[in-house]
């Protein structure tokens, strides 16, 4: 049985959590394959907004198994808070939430290291969420990390102490004057580890292999977005993992030839959180309107998101890198009321007009070239059928499908799971 992937095509915050929630009824297993609690997947239904950081977005469905894969980094403290929130809804998560033994743990000292490193950069900071993600992945690739499976070993606390001592020396090196109480942080950490150990740890690659043999349907859920990929994103203003389709293979142990559909999620416009280049960013009333109407604030950090017109050059790049087979456009409702819409279809780059994403898209190197289209004024939020969509929106969608050579199969017209139009 083939595996389908779902991932973001921009700088994150595309609305992946909502779509996973909408699609979960068609799958037996939802498997998160990379990233950490710097991701905030927002789901809204029955008048309640839920924000998940590590737990897969299919957790609110009765039948689906939710798996945290080996490519994910887990902060036990944040994970415990997520579980506490689920307890409010009487969810039997212990029977349907599995953790890969090969997933790495975020330690309290990882978070302190993250803050110290970012503070030392001054104006050159990358916009880290300060969740300890980067230092944890550094320990993973440096072969120093502590994994979930280590919690089953008798000497795991000795391993913890050795790594934490190393981190403290590194924190002192940064001389960032960051104040912290490690004893307090560790007490919270060890209590959270006790809760984590009440869940089921598995050899996830074997579990998924057997599930495929049994004909189970699997949806791999990505976090962040393709333009934040450590290799293919706007480096160094990126995350620390592979957010693109290839990350699902290494983050879950799934063979490339087992992947069938790749669902690519994008907003009808573009947003970015934190530092880094953003060619279509708006600094005028249009940008303010997008932010206000779209409630563009980070689900994890609460940070305001930078807003701009849809960047088709970057989006086309993400479609190609991921091998996207189906597109899903989010927040079409936010653009209602704009008389004129702009789409960046090319860049002016080093005296030439180009339609591919170059090595460097800093403002001094890139100027967006826009195609203008007529906007629509209708309120989309109550629409439930493609036939109700305004002509101008259908023209917008058709233009994107032609340029991207990929069908747009879902149009989201609001945050609730019911505000989803299938085409």
GUMIMI-381508 format. One line per 3 residues: their letters; for each residue x, y, z of C-alpha. Coordinates in steps of 0.05 Angstrom, whole numbers, padded with zeros to 5 digits. Layout:
! GUMIMI-381508
A) X:Y:Z; ... .
END
This chain:
! GUMIMI-381508
XXX) 00000:00000:00000; 00028:00068:-00021; 00040:00125:00027 .
XXX) 00014:00196:00014; 00052:00257:00038; 00025:00325:00060 .
XXX) 00072:00384:00067; 00076:00459:00064; 00102:00495:00002 .
XXX) 00119:00563:00030; 00152:00588:00095; 00106:00547:00139 .
XXX) 00039:00567:00170; 00002:00544:00107; -00054:00508:00144 .
XXX) -00028:00436:00142; -00060:00417:00208; -00130:00433:00183 .
XXX) -00122:00392:00120; -00093:00332:00157; -00153:00336:00202 .
XXX) -00200:00339:00142; -00165:00280:00107; -00155:00235:00168 .
XXX) -00221:00198:00157; -00189:00166:00095; -00127:00140:00131 .
XXX) -00109:00087:00183; -00044:00121:00205; -00022:00194:00209 .
XXX) 00054:00198:00216; 00092:00262:00232; 00161:00257:00199 .
XXX) 00204:00318:00220; 00210:00382:00260; 00196:00396:00332 .
XXX) 00150:00439:00375; 00169:00501:00335; 00112:00478:00291 .
XXX) 00041:00498:00311; -00014:00461:00274; -00081:00494:00285 .
XXX) -00146:00455:00280; -00215:00485:00289; -00281:00449:00295 .
XXX) -00344:00449:00339; -00327:00521:00357; -00261:00502:00390 .
XXX) -00191:00518:00367; -00137:00466:00380; -00062:00478:00372 .
XXX) -00016:00418:00367; 00060:00423:00367; 00086:00352:00363 .
XXX) 00026:00306:00363; 00000:00290:00292; -00062:00326:00270 .
XXX) -00105:00264:00265; -00109:00254:00340; -00181:00279:00345 .
XXX) -00207:00222:00302; -00226:00157:00337; -00199:00106:00289 .
XXX) -00132:00134:00265; -00065:00115:00296; -00020:00176:00305 .
XXX) 00055:00164:00301; 00111:00211:00320; 00167:00189:00273 .
XXX) 00242:00184:00282; 00255:00249:00245; 00218:00289:00298 .
XXX) 00252:00321:00359; 00209:00318:00422; 00209:00365:00482 .
XXX) 00177:00323:00537; 00154:00386:00574; 00116:00413:00514 .
XXX) 00091:00343:00497; 00062:00336:00567; 00026:00402:00560 .
XXX) -00004:00378:00495; -00028:00314:00529; -00057:00355:00586 .
XXX) -00097:00395:00536; -00123:00331:00504; -00145:00306:00572 .
XXX) -00197:00362:00573; -00233:00328:00515; -00231:00257:00545 .
XXX) -00190:00231:00487; -00163:00160:00494; -00097:00181:00464 .
XXX) -00056:00125:00497; -00088:00073:00451; -00074:00112:00387 .
XXX) -00010:00152:00399; 00057:00118:00384; 00128:00146:00391 .
XXX) 00188:00124:00351; 00246:00100:00394; 00293:00135:00346 .
XXX) 00263:00204:00356; 00311:00252:00392; 00296:00288:00457 .
XXX) 00301:00363:00468; 00335:00375:00535; 00328:00438:00578 .
XXX) 00400:00457:00560; 00383:00453:00486; 00333:00510:00497 .
XXX) 00383:00551:00536; 00436:00539:00482; 00386:00561:00429 .
XXX) 00374:00627:00465; 00448:00638:00478; 00467:00625:00406 .
XXX) 00412:00671:00379; 00429:00727:00428; 00502:00724:00407 .
XXX) 00484:00737:00334; 00456:00807:00347; 00424:00836:00284 .
XXX) 00444:00774:00245; 00397:00729:00285; 00358:00679:00243 .
XXX) 00292:00686:00280; 00295:00621:00320; 00233:00602:00360 .
XXX) 00281:00587:00417; 00251:00518:00428; 00319:00483:00425 .
XXX) 00306:00452:00357; 00372:00472:00324; 00417:00449:00380 .
XXX) 00380:00383:00384; 00390:00369:00311; 00463:00389:00318 .
XXX) 00471:00336:00372; 00435:00286:00328; 00482:00297:00269 .
XXX) 00541:00303:00318; 00522:00234:00345; 00513:00260:00416 .
XXX) 00438:00260:00422; 00392:00225:00470; 00335:00186:00437 .
XXX) 00268:00163:00462; 00293:00091:00464; 00347:00112:00512 .
XXX) 00294:00125:00565; 00285:00049:00569; 00358:00040:00589 .
XXX) 00382:00038:00661; 00437:00090:00650; 00397:00142:00612 .
XXX) 00404:00194:00667; 00480:00187:00666; 00477:00198:00591 .
XXX) 00433:00259:00603; 00481:00287:00654; 00542:00280:00609 .
XXX) 00507:00316:00551; 00478:00371:00597; 00548:00384:00626 .
XXX) 00575:00392:00555; 00519:00441:00539; 00533:00483:00601 .
XXX) 00605:00492:00579; 00580:00514:00510; 00531:00563:00542 .
XXX) 00588:00594:00581; 00627:00601:00516; 00572:00645:00486 .
XXX) 00577:00693:00546; 00507:00717:00529; 00489:00735:00601 .
XXX) 00426:00692:00596; 00398:00676:00664; 00368:00608:00678 .
XXX) 00353:00560:00735; 00373:00492:00708; 00350:00456:00771 .
XXX) 00280:00482:00762; 00280:00466:00688; 00307:00396:00701 .
XXX) 00254:00381:00753; 00200:00399:00702; 00236:00358:00649 .
XXX) 00242:00295:00690; 00169:00298:00711; 00149:00305:00638 .
XXX) 00193:00245:00619; 00153:00203:00668; 00090:00221:00630 .
XXX) 00124:00207:00563; 00144:00138:00587; 00070:00120:00598 .
XXX) 00061:00121:00522; 00079:00065:00474; 00149:00068:00444 .
XXX) 00158:00029:00379; 00209:00012:00325; 00170:00056:00277 .
XXX) 00203:00037:00212; 00184:-00037:00224; 00114:-00017:00246 .
XXX) 00103:00023:00182; 00133:-00032:00139; 00084:-00083:00168 .
XXX) 00026:-00033:00162; 00041:-00026:00087; 00043:-00101:00078 .
XXX) -00025:-00105:00112; -00055:-00054:00065; -00062:00002:00116 .
XXX) -00069:00073:00090; -00015:00121:00114; -00011:00197:00110 .
XXX) 00057:00228:00127; 00049:00297:00158; 00103:00349:00149 .
XXX) 00117:00411:00192; 00142:00481:00174; 00148:00492:00098 .
XXX) 00191:00476:00038; 00224:00544:00037; 00249:00529:00107 .
XXX) 00283:00464:00086; 00355:00459:00112; 00380:00443:00042 .
XXX) 00330:00476:-00005; 00303:00534:00036; 00327:00606:00042 .
XXX) 00390:00587:00080; 00411:00606:00134; 00341:00631:00152 .
XXX) 00313:00560:00153; 00294:00506:00202; 00341:00448:00221 .
XXX) 00307:00390:00185; 00287:00369:00115; 00216:00395:00107 .
XXX) 00211:00371:00035; 00184:00304:00010; 00252:00270:00018 .
XXX) 00247:00283:00093; 00189:00234:00097; 00234:00177:00074 .
XXX) 00289:00191:00125; 00240:00215:00179; 00197:00152:00177 .
XXX) 00239:00098:00143; 00193:00096:00083; 00223:00076:00016 .
XXX) 00217:00127:-00040; 00181:00078:-00086; 00125:00071:-00034 .
XXX) 00105:00144:-00040; 00044:00157:-00084; 00011:00226:-00078 .
XXX) 00046:00288:-00051; -00005:00339:-00026; 00024:00409:-00027 .
XXX) -00009:00462:00017; -00002:00537:00002; -00036:00602:00020 .
XXX) -00070:00644:-00033; -00018:00697:-00012; 00049:00690:00023 .
XXX) 00071:00698:00096; 00135:00690:00134; 00153:00690:00208 .
XXX) 00221:00712:00232; 00281:00737:00193; 00301:00723:00121 .
XXX) 00288:00747:00050; 00216:00754:00026; 00212:00784:-00045 .
XXX) 00137:00798:-00046; 00131:00825:00025; 00083:00884:00032 .
XXX) 00094:00944:00077; 00029:00980:00058; -00045:00976:00075 .
XXX) -00053:00913:00032; -00004:00877:00076; -00037:00903:00139 .
XXX) -00105:00879:00114; -00079:00809:00099; -00049:00805:00169 .
XXX) -00112:00829:00204; -00163:00790:00163; -00120:00727:00162 .
XXX) -00104:00731:00237; -00031:00723:00218; 00002:00708:00284 .
XXX) 00045:00646:00299; 00007:00588:00331; 00069:00570:00372 .
XXX) 00101:00637:00387; 00046:00688:00375; 00094:00728:00332 .
XXX) 00063:00770:00277; 00073:00742:00207; 00100:00784:00150 .
XXX) 00051:00784:00092; 00057:00793:00017; 00028:00774:-00051 .
XXX) 00033:00702:-00076; 00103:00686:-00100; 00093:00638:-00158 .
XXX) 00168:00633:-00172; 00180:00604:-00102; 00117:00563:-00104 .
XXX) 00135:00531:-00171; 00204:00514:-00142; 00172:00479:-00083 .
XXX) 00124:00440:-00128; 00184:00415:-00169; 00228:00398:-00110 .
XXX) 00173:00358:-00076; 00141:00326:-00137; 00073:00353:-00116 .
XXX) 00015:00316:-00148; -00043:00354:-00117; -00047:00426:-00092 .
XXX) -00091:00453:-00036; -00101:00528:-00031; -00114:00558:00038 .
XXX) -00143:00624:00061; -00176:00644:-00005; -00227:00680:00038 .
XXX) -00174:00728:00064; -00166:00759:-00006; -00240:00777:-00012 .
XXX) -00247:00852:-00019; -00182:00866:-00057; -00200:00901:-00122 .
XXX) -00134:00880:-00154; -00092:00819:-00138; -00019:00812:-00155 .
XXX) 00019:00748:-00169; 00095:00747:-00174; 00109:00708:-00238 .
XXX) 00183:00726:-00247; 00243:00760:-00215; 00288:00815:-00241 .
XXX) 00356:00784:-00223; 00425:00810:-00242; 00397:00848:-00302 .
XXX) 00355:00789:-00327; 00283:00767:-00319; 00282:00696:-00291 .
XXX) 00226:00648:-00271; 00265:00602:-00226; 00288:00611:-00154 .
XXX) 00361:00633:-00155; 00414:00619:-00102; 00404:00686:-00068 .
XXX) 00338:00723:-00063; 00360:00779:-00016; 00325:00845:-00034 .
XXX) 00387:00875:-00066; 00388:00817:-00116; 00315:00805:-00132 .
XXX) 00257:00849:-00153; 00189:00815:-00163; 00154:00820:-00230 .
XXX) 00078:00819:-00221; 00019:00797:-00261; -00046:00832:-00240 .
XXX) -00114:00799:-00236; -00182:00825:-00218; -00203:00809:-00146 .
XXX) -00270:00788:-00117; -00314:00819:-00064; -00358:00760:-00043 .
XXX) -00354:00730:00026; -00329:00659:00015; -00335:00634:00087 .
XXX) -00405:00604:00079; -00393:00571:00012; -00393:00495:00009 .
XXX) -00392:00478:-00066; -00344:00496:-00123; -00403:00523:-00163 .
XXX) -00412:00579:-00111; -00342:00607:-00120; -00338:00675:-00155 .
XXX) -00315:00678:-00227; -00253:00719:-00209; -00230:00667:-00158 .
XXX) -00239:00611:-00208; -00197:00652:-00257; -00144:00660:-00203 .
XXX) -00144:00585:-00190; -00142:00568:-00264; -00083:00614:-00274 .
XXX) -00044:00581:-00217; -00061:00511:-00242; -00035:00527:-00312 .
XXX) 00029:00559:-00286; 00042:00503:-00235; 00019:00447:-00281 .
XXX) -00015:00415:-00221; -00089:00411:-00202; -00116:00450:-00142 .
XXX) -00163:00399:-00110; -00181:00435:-00045; -00198:00508:-00032 .
XXX) -00203:00528:00041; -00251:00586:00056; -00244:00590:00131 .
XXX) -00209:00558:00191; -00262:00507:00210; -00258:00437:00182 .
XXX) -00326:00447:00149; -00301:00507:00110; -00267:00464:00059 .
XXX) -00287:00459:-00014; -00266:00397:-00054; -00257:00408:-00129 .
END
